[in-house]
Amino acid sequence: MEYGQSVDDAETTLGHIPRLLDIVLYLCEKEHIEGGMIFQLLEDLTEMSTMRNCKDVFGYIERKQDILGKQELFARGKLVMLRTCNQLLRRLSKANDVVFCGRILMFLAHFFPLSERSAVNIKGVFNTSNETSYEKEPPAGIAIDFNFYKTFWSLQEYFCNPPSLSLAPTKWLKFTSSLMVVLNTFEAQPLTDEEGDAINMEEEAANYSIKYLTSSKLMGLELKDPSFRRHILVQCLILFDYLRYPGKNDKDLPSEGMKEEIKTWEDRVKKMLEVTPPKGKDFLHKIEHILEREKNWVWWKRDGCPPFEKQPLEKKAQDSTKKRRPRWRLGNKELSQLWRWADQNPNALTDPQRVRTPSIMDYWKPLAEDMDDSTGIEEEYHHKNNRVAFGS
């Protein structure tokens, strides 16, 4: 992908494979060859390459994303590209190739439309294979509450598979009993602002791991970690949110009694998040906002994932001879009504019979006649006494 045939000692051409791929991409774009050819070549190239070379091939895919995403090409090769990326993800280590896996997922998120059904978990299936392993027997020589340790990590079994709580009432009772023990312990060991300020958020993000360690030796330290406590409490809110909206049918919803119980547990968890430093109120507000937005995605999936793209409205054919004047809002109802009347009667201004402002000679002519003694008009009947026409 990097090196090609040398032109001279001071210059080296681009690699042969990118140049050949550019040629094929150009031919596909101009419809000289079948549009899916470039996608098939990229898939074959990743299958025969080492993981180091696959990074170079994927870099080429990222650079050509805009061209590959054109509708005439995308429609012919989207499934091949999806298969290529999934094959790469299966070959990569989730622990050692985190950055490369992230690049592939980000590419898929940008390359495919938001309503692409192949990227949506329509049935809402949970990854029950993501088990959390913890110690079953107490270690020797360590003074810890091992019963609490087992109770605490047993909650992950319910977080991993929330539907099991709505299907089996006995499991719900066991879950709430374990949760009661954990929340009581959290409340008995409140965190101080100093402990919250001691957490460097940037360092925490840099050293972030997708799962916490479950060694019993670390239990005491983890209980003093604000981020660890928040992690567990947010898992509770996610589970409660799911139980209220688990399925499409009303029969899948929890009973009224269970709903009230869920609300009680939820309020208690939110209060604990609010007092967990640092900035507990701000953190809780953001979590509530995220969960509220998540409900929109839940309903969207249950409605069959309708596309977000809206088709443009068809323009109604208008008679070219009939031009509508714009409707103006002229400050008050009366002026606007006058403008609409003029719009409906365009000849109003040119009508010879319309009322118009008289000339100054016509306006003063009745007064001049009143002042002429030969007319014999009495004083009380003079036009100057008409306040409506001539003012006071």
Protein Blocks (a to p, Z undefined) as FASTA:
>chain_A
ZZccdfblmbccddfklmmmmmmmmmmmnopacfklmmmmmmmmmmmpcfklmmmmmmmm
mmmmmmmmpmklmmmmmmmmmmmmmmmmmmpcfklmmmmmmmmmmmmmmmpcfklmklpc
fkopacfklccdddfbdcehiacdfklmmmmmmmmmmmmmmmlmmmmmklmmmmmmmmmm
mmmmmmmmccdfklmmmpcfklmmmmpcfbdcfbfklmmmmmmpmklmmmmmmmmmmmmm
mmmmmbfbfklpccfklmmmmmmmmmmmmmmmmmpcghkllmmmmmmmmmmmmmmmmmmm
mnopaafbdcddddddddfklccdddddehiaklmmmmmmmmmmmmlmmpmkbccdddfk
lmmmmmmmmmpmklopafklpfklmmklnoZZ
